[in-house]
């Protein structure tokens, strides 16, 4: 069974919403983190740990992009 246009639209909008949700989470994490770092509320040890969490989130997005790219046929 092939995919019809409605199936494609559903997948497309679900993936788009998923991508926007990930970006929003990154923004919601990064902005307060930068603020608290700038104000001096974050210790060095906590800053390293929070930076690692942020990097893991970015890596997850990168791996998702890589998975989609590897499945595309040109």
PDB file as gemmi writes it, atoms N, CA and C in Angstrom:
CRYST1    1.000    1.000    1.000  90.00  90.00  90.00 P 1                      
ATOM      1  N   UNK A   1       0.858  -1.186   0.000  1.00  0.00           N  
ATOM      2  CA  UNK A   1       0.000   0.000   0.000  1.00  0.00           C  
ATOM      3  C   UNK A   1       0.894   1.237   0.000  1.00  0.00           C  
ATOM      4  N   UNK A   2       0.623   2.147  -0.878  1.00  0.00           N  
ATOM      5  CA  UNK A   2       1.394   3.382  -0.956  1.00  0.00           C  
ATOM      6  C   UNK A   2       0.843   4.439  -0.011  1.00  0.00           C  
ATOM      7  N   UNK A   3       1.535   5.543   0.036  1.00  0.00           N  
ATOM      8  CA  UNK A   3       1.120   6.649   0.895  1.00  0.00           C  
ATOM      9  C   UNK A   3       0.320   7.647   0.065  1.00  0.00           C  
ATOM     10  N   UNK A   4      -0.827   8.034   0.576  1.00  0.00           N  
ATOM     11  CA  UNK A   4      -1.600   9.050  -0.131  1.00  0.00           C  
ATOM     12  C   UNK A   4      -1.233  10.435   0.414  1.00  0.00           C  
ATOM     13  N   UNK A   5      -1.779  11.464  -0.181  1.00  0.00           N  
ATOM     14  CA  UNK A   5      -1.430  12.835   0.185  1.00  0.00           C  
ATOM     15  C   UNK A   5      -1.798  13.163   1.626  1.00  0.00           C  
ATOM     16  N   UNK A   6      -2.934  12.659   2.082  1.00  0.00           N  
ATOM     17  CA  UNK A   6      -3.343  12.937   3.470  1.00  0.00           C  
ATOM     18  C   UNK A   6      -2.388  12.296   4.474  1.00  0.00           C  
ATOM     19  N   UNK A   7      -1.921  11.082   4.182  1.00  0.00           N  
ATOM     20  CA  UNK A   7      -0.929  10.432   5.054  1.00  0.00           C  
ATOM     21  C   UNK A   7       0.351  11.246   5.100  1.00  0.00           C  
ATOM     22  N   UNK A   8       0.796  11.712   3.944  1.00  0.00           N  
ATOM     23  CA  UNK A   8       2.009  12.515   3.874  1.00  0.00           C  
ATOM     24  C   UNK A   8       1.853  13.815   4.668  1.00  0.00           C  
ATOM     25  N   UNK A   9       0.726  14.472   4.500  1.00  0.00           N  
ATOM     26  CA  UNK A   9       0.493  15.729   5.224  1.00  0.00           C  
ATOM     27  C   UNK A   9       0.511  15.509   6.730  1.00  0.00           C  
ATOM     28  N   UNK A  10      -0.080  14.415   7.186  1.00  0.00           N  
ATOM     29  CA  UNK A  10      -0.094  14.121   8.610  1.00  0.00           C  
ATOM     30  C   UNK A  10       1.329  13.936   9.133  1.00  0.00           C  
ATOM     31  N   UNK A  11       2.115  13.120   8.447  1.00  0.00           N  
ATOM     32  CA  UNK A  11       3.496  12.886   8.871  1.00  0.00           C  
ATOM     33  C   UNK A  11       4.297  14.180   8.825  1.00  0.00           C  
ATOM     34  N   UNK A  12       4.120  14.948   7.753  1.00  0.00           N  
ATOM     35  CA  UNK A  12       4.855  16.201   7.602  1.00  0.00           C  
ATOM     36  C   UNK A  12       4.571  17.143   8.773  1.00  0.00           C  
ATOM     37  N   UNK A  13       3.305  17.346   9.109  1.00  0.00           N  
ATOM     38  CA  UNK A  13       2.963  18.290  10.178  1.00  0.00           C  
ATOM     39  C   UNK A  13       3.339  17.766  11.552  1.00  0.00           C  
ATOM     40  N   UNK A  14       3.285  16.451  11.748  1.00  0.00           N  
ATOM     41  CA  UNK A  14       3.749  15.884  13.019  1.00  0.00           C  
ATOM     42  C   UNK A  14       5.247  16.106  13.180  1.00  0.00           C  
ATOM     43  N   UNK A  15       6.007  15.870  12.129  1.00  0.00           N  
ATOM     44  CA  UNK A  15       7.462  16.081  12.189  1.00  0.00           C  
ATOM     45  C   UNK A  15       7.799  17.562  12.361  1.00  0.00           C  
ATOM     46  N   UNK A  16       7.059  18.422  11.681  1.00  0.00           N  
ATOM     47  CA  UNK A  16       7.287  19.859  11.811  1.00  0.00           C  
ATOM     48  C   UNK A  16       7.022  20.315  13.248  1.00  0.00           C  
ATOM     49  N   UNK A  17       5.907  19.871  13.826  1.00  0.00           N  
ATOM     50  CA  UNK A  17       5.573  20.231  15.209  1.00  0.00           C  
ATOM     51  C   UNK A  17       6.632  19.687  16.172  1.00  0.00           C  
ATOM     52  N   UNK A  18       7.103  18.485  15.913  1.00  0.00           N  
ATOM     53  CA  UNK A  18       8.136  17.869  16.745  1.00  0.00           C  
ATOM     54  C   UNK A  18       9.426  18.687  16.699  1.00  0.00           C  
ATOM     55  N   UNK A  19       9.804  19.127  15.505  1.00  0.00           N  
ATOM     56  CA  UNK A  19      11.012  19.948  15.333  1.00  0.00           C  
ATOM     57  C   UNK A  19      10.860  21.304  16.046  1.00  0.00           C  
ATOM     58  N   UNK A  20       9.702  21.920  15.911  1.00  0.00           N  
ATOM     59  CA  UNK A  20       9.476  23.210  16.568  1.00  0.00           C  
ATOM     60  C   UNK A  20       9.449  23.053  18.088  1.00  0.00           C  
ATOM     61  N   UNK A  21       8.889  21.956  18.586  1.00  0.00           N  
ATOM     62  CA  UNK A  21       8.863  21.676  20.018  1.00  0.00           C  
ATOM     63  C   UNK A  21      10.293  21.543  20.549  1.00  0.00           C  
ATOM     64  N   UNK A  22      11.139  20.835  19.822  1.00  0.00           N  
ATOM     65  CA  UNK A  22      12.539  20.692  20.225  1.00  0.00           C  
ATOM     66  C   UNK A  22      13.262  22.023  20.264  1.00  0.00           C  
ATOM     67  N   UNK A  23      13.041  22.840  19.266  1.00  0.00           N  
ATOM     68  CA  UNK A  23      13.677  24.163  19.238  1.00  0.00           C  
ATOM     69  C   UNK A  23      13.176  25.036  20.377  1.00  0.00           C  
ATOM     70  N   UNK A  24      11.884  24.960  20.661  1.00  0.00           N  
ATOM     71  CA  UNK A  24      11.318  25.749  21.761  1.00  0.00           C  
ATOM     72  C   UNK A  24      11.910  25.310  23.095  1.00  0.00           C  
ATOM     73  N   UNK A  25      12.058  24.001  23.291  1.00  0.00           N  
ATOM     74  CA  UNK A  25      12.662  23.513  24.528  1.00  0.00           C  
ATOM     75  C   UNK A  25      14.100  23.998  24.671  1.00  0.00           C  
ATOM     76  N   UNK A  26      14.842  23.980  23.575  1.00  0.00           N  
ATOM     77  CA  UNK A  26      16.207  24.489  23.601  1.00  0.00           C  
ATOM     78  C   UNK A  26      16.248  25.968  23.980  1.00  0.00           C  
ATOM     79  N   UNK A  27      15.336  26.732  23.420  1.00  0.00           N  
ATOM     80  CA  UNK A  27      15.254  28.165  23.714  1.00  0.00           C  
ATOM     81  C   UNK A  27      14.878  28.401  25.175  1.00  0.00           C  
ATOM     82  N   UNK A  28      13.880  27.652  25.646  1.00  0.00           N  
ATOM     83  CA  UNK A  28      13.414  27.797  27.031  1.00  0.00           C  
ATOM     84  C   UNK A  28      14.517  27.402  28.027  1.00  0.00           C  
ATOM     85  N   UNK A  29      15.388  26.518  27.629  1.00  0.00           N  
ATOM     86  CA  UNK A  29      16.528  26.130  28.475  1.00  0.00           C  
ATOM     87  C   UNK A  29      17.646  27.168  28.384  1.00  0.00           C  
ATOM     88  N   UNK A  30      18.000  27.572  27.165  1.00  0.00           N  
ATOM     89  CA  UNK A  30      19.181  28.402  26.943  1.00  0.00           C  
ATOM     90  C   UNK A  30      19.031  29.825  27.471  1.00  0.00           C  
ATOM     91  N   UNK A  31      17.870  30.426  27.303  1.00  0.00           N  
ATOM     92  CA  UNK A  31      17.703  31.828  27.707  1.00  0.00           C  
ATOM     93  C   UNK A  31      17.841  32.013  29.228  1.00  0.00           C  
ATOM     94  N   UNK A  32      17.100  31.265  30.043  1.00  0.00           N  
ATOM     95  CA  UNK A  32      17.294  31.420  31.488  1.00  0.00           C  
ATOM     96  C   UNK A  32      18.701  31.004  31.939  1.00  0.00           C  
ATOM     97  N   UNK A  33      19.248  29.984  31.309  1.00  0.00           N  
ATOM     98  CA  UNK A  33      20.602  29.543  31.651  1.00  0.00           C  
ATOM     99  C   UNK A  33      21.596  30.677  31.415  1.00  0.00           C  
ATOM    100  N   UNK A  34      21.512  31.314  30.253  1.00  0.00           N  
ATOM    101  CA  UNK A  34      22.408  32.433  29.950  1.00  0.00           C  
ATOM    102  C   UNK A  34      22.196  33.576  30.940  1.00  0.00           C  
ATOM    103  N   UNK A  35      20.966  33.848  31.295  1.00  0.00           N  
ATOM    104  CA  UNK A  35      20.669  34.916  32.250  1.00  0.00           C  
ATOM    105  C   UNK A  35      21.304  34.619  33.610  1.00  0.00           C  
ATOM    106  N   UNK A  36      21.094  33.401  34.111  1.00  0.00           N  
ATOM    107  CA  UNK A  36      21.617  33.049  35.427  1.00  0.00           C  
ATOM    108  C   UNK A  36      23.142  32.973  35.436  1.00  0.00           C  
ATOM    109  N   UNK A  37      23.723  32.557  34.325  1.00  0.00           N  
ATOM    110  CA  UNK A  37      25.190  32.563  34.225  1.00  0.00           C  
ATOM    111  C   UNK A  37      25.696  34.004  34.255  1.00  0.00           C  
ATOM    112  N   UNK A  38      25.045  34.887  33.490  1.00  0.00           N  
ATOM    113  CA  UNK A  38      25.466  36.286  33.432  1.00  0.00           C  
ATOM    114  C   UNK A  38      25.337  36.979  34.790  1.00  0.00           C  
ATOM    115  N   UNK A  39      24.326  36.599  35.553  1.00  0.00           N  
ATOM    116  CA  UNK A  39      24.125  37.188  36.878  1.00  0.00           C  
ATOM    117  C   UNK A  39      25.040  36.576  37.937  1.00  0.00           C  
ATOM    118  N   UNK A  40      25.718  35.482  37.593  1.00  0.00           N  
ATOM    119  CA  UNK A  40      26.632  34.857  38.531  1.00  0.00           C  
ATOM    120  C   UNK A  40      25.971  33.891  39.501  1.00  0.00           C  
ATOM    121  N   UNK A  41      24.754  33.447  39.202  1.00  0.00           N  
ATOM    122  CA  UNK A  41      24.039  32.534  40.086  1.00  0.00           C  
ATOM    123  C   UNK A  41      24.435  31.073  39.881  1.00  0.00           C  
ATOM    124  N   UNK A  42      25.128  30.788  38.793  1.00  0.00           N  
ATOM    125  CA  UNK A  42      25.465  29.411  38.448  1.00  0.00           C  
ATOM    126  C   UNK A  42      26.936  29.169  38.778  1.00  0.00           C  
ATOM    127  N   UNK A  43      27.183  28.166  39.622  1.00  0.00           N  
ATOM    128  CA  UNK A  43      28.568  27.816  39.944  1.00  0.00           C  
ATOM    129  C   UNK A  43      29.218  27.165  38.725  1.00  0.00           C  
ATOM    130  N   UNK A  44      30.523  27.088  38.751  1.00  0.00           N  
ATOM    131  CA  UNK A  44      31.245  26.490  37.628  1.00  0.00           C  
ATOM    132  C   UNK A  44      30.831  25.028  37.422  1.00  0.00           C  
ATOM    133  N   UNK A  45      30.748  24.275  38.505  1.00  0.00           N  
ATOM    134  CA  UNK A  45      30.384  22.860  38.403  1.00  0.00           C  
ATOM    135  C   UNK A  45      28.971  22.696  37.838  1.00  0.00           C  
ATOM    136  N   UNK A  46      28.034  23.495  38.326  1.00  0.00           N  
ATOM    137  CA  UNK A  46      26.665  23.424  37.813  1.00  0.00           C  
ATOM    138  C   UNK A  46      26.613  23.873  36.354  1.00  0.00           C  
ATOM    139  N   UNK A  47      27.386  24.903  36.014  1.00  0.00           N  
ATOM    140  CA  UNK A  47      27.424  25.379  34.634  1.00  0.00           C  
ATOM    141  C   UNK A  47      27.916  24.315  33.673  1.00  0.00           C  
ATOM    142  N   UNK A  48      28.924  23.567  34.097  1.00  0.00           N  
ATOM    143  CA  UNK A  48      29.436  22.481  33.245  1.00  0.00           C  
ATOM    144  C   UNK A  48      28.377  21.408  33.064  1.00  0.00           C  
ATOM    145  N   UNK A  49      27.704  21.048  34.136  1.00  0.00           N  
ATOM    146  CA  UNK A  49      26.667  20.014  34.052  1.00  0.00           C  
ATOM    147  C   UNK A  49      25.490  20.461  33.184  1.00  0.00           C  
ATOM    148  N   UNK A  50      25.059  21.704  33.370  1.00  0.00           N  
ATOM    149  CA  UNK A  50      23.944  22.203  32.568  1.00  0.00           C  
ATOM    150  C   UNK A  50      24.339  22.359  31.099  1.00  0.00           C  
ATOM    151  N   UNK A  51      25.581  22.751  30.855  1.00  0.00           N  
ATOM    152  CA  UNK A  51      26.065  22.844  29.474  1.00  0.00           C  
ATOM    153  C   UNK A  51      26.086  21.469  28.821  1.00  0.00           C  
ATOM    154  N   UNK A  52      26.474  20.455  29.596  1.00  0.00           N  
ATOM    155  CA  UNK A  52      26.470  19.095  29.068  1.00  0.00           C  
ATOM    156  C   UNK A  52      25.054  18.654  28.732  1.00  0.00           C  
ATOM    157  N   UNK A  53      24.082  18.992  29.573  1.00  0.00           N  
ATOM    158  CA  UNK A  53      22.684  18.656  29.273  1.00  0.00           C  
ATOM    159  C   UNK A  53      22.215  19.348  27.996  1.00  0.00           C  
ATOM    160  N   UNK A  54      22.585  20.609  27.843  1.00  0.00           N  
ATOM    161  CA  UNK A  54      22.211  21.355  26.645  1.00  0.00           C  
ATOM    162  C   UNK A  54      22.847  20.723  25.407  1.00  0.00           C  
ATOM    163  N   UNK A  55      24.117  20.324  25.529  1.00  0.00           N  
ATOM    164  CA  UNK A  55      24.813  19.678  24.416  1.00  0.00           C  
ATOM    165  C   UNK A  55      24.169  18.340  24.064  1.00  0.00           C  
ATOM    166  N   UNK A  56      23.731  17.587  25.059  1.00  0.00           N  
ATOM    167  CA  UNK A  56      23.050  16.320  24.788  1.00  0.00           C  
ATOM    168  C   UNK A  56      21.744  16.548  24.030  1.00  0.00           C  
ATOM    169  N   UNK A  57      21.020  17.592  24.406  1.00  0.00           N  
ATOM    170  CA  UNK A  57      19.798  17.922  23.673  1.00  0.00           C  
ATOM    171  C   UNK A  57      20.094  18.298  22.231  1.00  0.00           C  
ATOM    172  N   UNK A  58      21.152  19.083  22.031  1.00  0.00           N  
ATOM    173  CA  UNK A  58      21.560  19.435  20.670  1.00  0.00           C  
ATOM    174  C   UNK A  58      22.006  18.226  19.879  1.00  0.00           C  
ATOM    175  N   UNK A  59      22.725  17.312  20.544  1.00  0.00           N  
ATOM    176  CA  UNK A  59      23.173  16.089  19.879  1.00  0.00           C  
ATOM    177  C   UNK A  59      21.985  15.230  19.466  1.00  0.00           C  
ATOM    178  N   UNK A  60      20.964  15.212  20.286  1.00  0.00           N  
ATOM    179  CA  UNK A  60      19.763  14.447  19.953  1.00  0.00           C  
ATOM    180  C   UNK A  60      19.121  15.012  18.678  1.00  0.00           C  
ATOM    181  N   UNK A  61      19.062  16.329  18.590  1.00  0.00           N  
ATOM    182  CA  UNK A  61      18.532  16.954  17.380  1.00  0.00           C  
ATOM    183  C   UNK A  61      19.401  16.670  16.167  1.00  0.00           C  
ATOM    184  N   UNK A  62      20.710  16.691  16.350  1.00  0.00           N  
ATOM    185  CA  UNK A  62      21.638  16.406  15.254  1.00  0.00           C  
ATOM    186  C   UNK A  62      21.487  14.967  14.771  1.00  0.00           C  
ATOM    187  N   UNK A  63      21.355  14.041  15.688  1.00  0.00           N  
ATOM    188  CA  UNK A  63      21.179  12.633  15.312  1.00  0.00           C  
ATOM    189  C   UNK A  63      19.851  12.446  14.578  1.00  0.00           C  
ATOM    190  N   UNK A  64      18.804  13.138  15.021  1.00  0.00           N  
ATOM    191  CA  UNK A  64      17.524  13.064  14.321  1.00  0.00           C  
ATOM    192  C   UNK A  64      17.633  13.581  12.900  1.00  0.00           C  
ATOM    193  N   UNK A  65      18.341  14.699  12.725  1.00  0.00           N  
ATOM    194  CA  UNK A  65      18.556  15.251  11.385  1.00  0.00           C  
ATOM    195  C   UNK A  65      19.327  14.258  10.527  1.00  0.00           C  
ATOM    196  N   UNK A  66      20.361  13.654  11.098  1.00  0.00           N  
ATOM    197  CA  UNK A  66      21.197  12.692  10.383  1.00  0.00           C  
ATOM    198  C   UNK A  66      20.371  11.473   9.960  1.00  0.00           C  
ATOM    199  N   UNK A  67      19.500  11.006  10.851  1.00  0.00           N  
ATOM    200  CA  UNK A  67      18.654   9.857  10.521  1.00  0.00           C  
ATOM    201  C   UNK A  67      17.730  10.175   9.349  1.00  0.00           C  
ATOM    202  N   UNK A  68      17.122  11.349   9.370  1.00  0.00           N  
ATOM    203  CA  UNK A  68      16.234  11.729   8.271  1.00  0.00           C  
ATOM    204  C   UNK A  68      17.024  11.882   6.980  1.00  0.00           C  
ATOM    205  N   UNK A  69      18.182  12.546   7.058  1.00  0.00           N  
ATOM    206  CA  UNK A  69      19.003  12.763   5.873  1.00  0.00           C  
ATOM    207  C   UNK A  69      19.458  11.439   5.269  1.00  0.00           C  
ATOM    208  N   UNK A  70      19.815  10.485   6.116  1.00  0.00           N  
ATOM    209  CA  UNK A  70      20.304   9.208   5.596  1.00  0.00           C  
ATOM    210  C   UNK A  70      19.203   8.409   4.909  1.00  0.00           C  
ATOM    211  N   UNK A  71      17.958   8.703   5.219  1.00  0.00           N  
ATOM    212  CA  UNK A  71      16.850   7.981   4.600  1.00  0.00           C  
ATOM    213  C   UNK A  71      16.338   8.624   3.329  1.00  0.00           C  
ATOM    214  N   UNK A  72      16.817   9.813   3.012  1.00  0.00           N  
ATOM    215  CA  UNK A  72      16.342  10.499   1.806  1.00  0.00           C  
ATOM    216  C   UNK A  72      17.017   9.896   0.566  1.00  0.00           C  
ATOM    217  N   UNK A  73      16.254   9.704  -0.444  1.00  0.00           N  
ATOM    218  CA  UNK A  73      16.784   9.220  -1.720  1.00  0.00           C  
ATOM    219  C   UNK A  73      16.646  10.329  -2.740  1.00  0.00           C  
ATOM    220  N   UNK A  74      17.750  10.622  -3.398  1.00  0.00           N  
ATOM    221  CA  UNK A  74      17.751  11.706  -4.379  1.00  0.00           C  
ATOM    222  C   UNK A  74      17.676  11.155  -5.773  1.00  0.00           C  
TER     223      UNK A  74                                                      
END                                                                             
